Amino acid sequence: MFLISPRRYGKSSLIRRALAAMARRGALTVEVTVSSFSSYVAFLEGYARALVAAESRWDRARAWLLEAIRSTRPEIRVAPQTDPLGSLTVSFPNVRSERDISRLAQEVFTLPARLAEVRRRAVIVALDEFQAIAAFDGGSVEHAMRAAVQHQREVGYVFAGSEPSLMERMIGPRRPFYKAGPVMRLDKIPPDEFAAFIEARFNRSGIRAEPGLGAAVVELAGNLPYDVQRLAHETWDDVRAAGRRRATLDDLHQSLIRLLAEQQTMFEALWQHLTLAQRAVLRAVVLQEGRELLSADVRERHRLGGASSVQTALAALLRDDVIARDGSRYTVVDSLLKEWVARMTF
């Protein structure tokens, strides 16, 4: 299946919870973050290492890996006097040419099926930030992986990505993964449910939340799961450090002011990096809540210039992950930055 969501929506946490649940049912689970690798070969090495680490017996893991990889000789090392699988490394030092890499990829992508066969258990592979394979000559990676996984009946795959536009293209027509599996688009948590959850967690910890605190946290954090949890935790931590048993709206705003002060240097550096047109458009996104930015009225009110220059600035802010699309409107990715722009810029 394909899991698509913007950043900070909790995609990776959701994956880990699901993998943990399946592991309790007896499945072997493997998680690899594709974006953490600097090259295609490094990704193949990391993928192989994660699969070998899922094997409980070191001797058996080494045997089936050497049997499965025939195009080159893997180097498998374990640091002495430590947990063997915790310090395991797999490398393919003799792989250099594009042809070598292509042959190796075909073999590595068959490893999940080999693991399932040897252990006689279902295997679940989660490839997070999957859109990053585009940097590894994405077309050939997609073809090689699809060719392998379509025959692996005992292996389940989650291809997850946090750049929706790239992921949507990867599962579109004329691409190898078109209609390869169901697509799940992760939305925001309903704000009422999230607010109730925040207040319940405060109360369970022995710090009573003032009515409306949860809703205020969700609103200030733009209902982004990561930012909601950050702001709620910082408020809870400040109240606990003060030795009090009640969290109020004033406590929330004091924590917010502290966080903005701590991030001041970083936000100033980002602001200085933007062009004047980008600064004006970013401020308009904040003040207009991301709506109707191309209308003549909004452009005149915020001195944005022509529609084409606004579109250019929006494209640059999207590319740099400063803002994101949320349906028909634009949102600032970092809710603290949004507050800083609203309070500290003119």
Secondary structure, 3 states (H helix, E strand, C coil): CEEECCCCCCHHHHHHHHHHHHHHCCCEEEEEEHHHCCCHHHHHHHHHHHHHHCCCCHHHHHHHHHHHCCCCCCEEEECCCCCCHHHEEEECCCCCCHHHHHHHHHHHCCHHHHHHHHHCCCEEEEEECHHHHHHHCHHHHHHHHHHHHCCCCCEEEEEEECCHHHHHHHCCCCCCCCCCCCEEECCCCCHHHHHHHHHHHHHHCCCEECCCHHHHHHHHCCCCHHHHHHHHHHHHHHHHHCCCCEECHHHHHHHHHHHHHHCHHHHHHHHHHCCHHHHHHHHHHHHCCCCCCCCHHHHHHCCCCCHHHHHHHHHHHHHCCCEEEECCEEEECCHHHHHHHHHHCC
